């Protein structure tokens, strides 16, 4: 299911989310960055280099699904953008069962 990644209220990219761990309420997907992602990329990469991931403790990440539902994952939202890897991955854990089932159904 398509969703948009935001920092605060600024859309910085989109992803086609799939369920990656149903028991953990986890979704993930490769990020297609928008031009303004690059305004934050250096800081995100610094956090990734230091901790392996930049998460919602570092940035006010938000995910809004294509049906305009904002996610409130208990486990937070993380972005992995490493200098030596040519892809950006976004994931979220602790989503509600309702959200997981919706994404699972739309991913078939």
C-alpha positions in Angstrom: 0.0 0.0 0.0 1.3 3.4 -0.9 2.2 5.7 1.9 4.1 9.0 2.3 7.0 9.7 4.7 7.0 13.1 6.3 9.3 15.0 8.7 6.9 17.2 10.6 4.4 18.1 7.9 6.8 18.1 5.0 6.5 15.1 2.6 10.0 13.8 1.9 9.1 10.6 -0.1 6.8 7.7 -0.7 6.9 4.0 -0.4 4.9 1.0 -1.4 4.6 -0.6 2.1 4.2 -4.3 2.7 3.9 -6.2 6.0 7.3 -7.4 7.0 6.5 -8.9 10.4 2.8 -9.4 11.2 3.3 -10.3 14.9 5.3 -7.2 15.5 2.9 -5.0 13.5 5.8 -4.1 11.2 5.7 -2.6 7.7 8.4 -1.5 5.4 9.4 -0.6 1.9 12.0 1.2 -0.2 11.7 4.9 -0.1 11.3 6.9 -3.3 12.7 10.2 -2.1 11.3 13.5 -3.2 13.7 16.4 -4.0 13.3 17.9 -0.5 14.5 14.6 1.1 18.0 15.8 0.2 17.5 18.7 2.7 17.5 16.1 5.5 19.7 13.4 3.9 23.0 14.3 5.5 21.6 14.3 9.0 19.7 11.1 8.4 22.8 9.4 7.1 24.8 10.7 10.2 22.3 8.9 12.4 22.4 5.8 10.3 26.2 5.7 10.4 26.2 6.1 14.2 23.3 3.8 15.1 22.4 1.9 11.9 19.0 3.7 11.6 17.5 7.2 11.9 14.3 6.9 13.9 11.4 9.0 15.2 13.4 9.8 18.3 15.8 11.7 16.0 13.3 13.2 13.6 9.5 13.8 13.7 8.8 11.1 11.1 5.2 10.5 10.1 3.7 8.0 7.7 0.4 8.9 6.0 -1.2 6.1 3.9 -2.7 6.9 0.5 -6.1 6.7 2.0 -5.0 9.7 4.3 -4.8 7.6 7.5 -1.9 8.7 9.6 -0.1 5.8 11.4 0.7 6.0 15.1 3.1 3.1 15.5 4.0 2.2 19.1 7.5 1.1 18.0 8.2 4.2 15.9 9.4 4.8 12.4 12.9 4.3 11.1 14.8 5.2 8.0 18.0 3.5 6.8 20.1 5.5 4.4 23.7 4.4 4.4 26.3 6.0 2.1 27.6 2.7 0.8 24.1 1.4 -0.1 22.1 2.8 -3.1 18.7 2.5 -1.6 16.7 4.0 1.3 14.5 1.8 3.4 11.7 3.0 5.7 10.0 0.8 8.3 7.5 1.1 11.1 6.7 -1.3 14.0 3.9 -1.5 16.5 1.1 -0.7 14.1 -2.4 -1.7 14.9 -3.8 -5.0 13.8 -6.4 -3.1 11.7 -3.6 -1.3 9.8 -1.6 -4.5 9.3 -4.6 -6.3 7.9 -5.4 -3.4 5.5 -1.9 -3.3 4.2 -1.7 -7.1 3.9 -5.0 -7.2 2.0 -3.9 -4.4 -0.4 -0.5 -6.0 -1.0 -1.9 -9.2 -2.5 
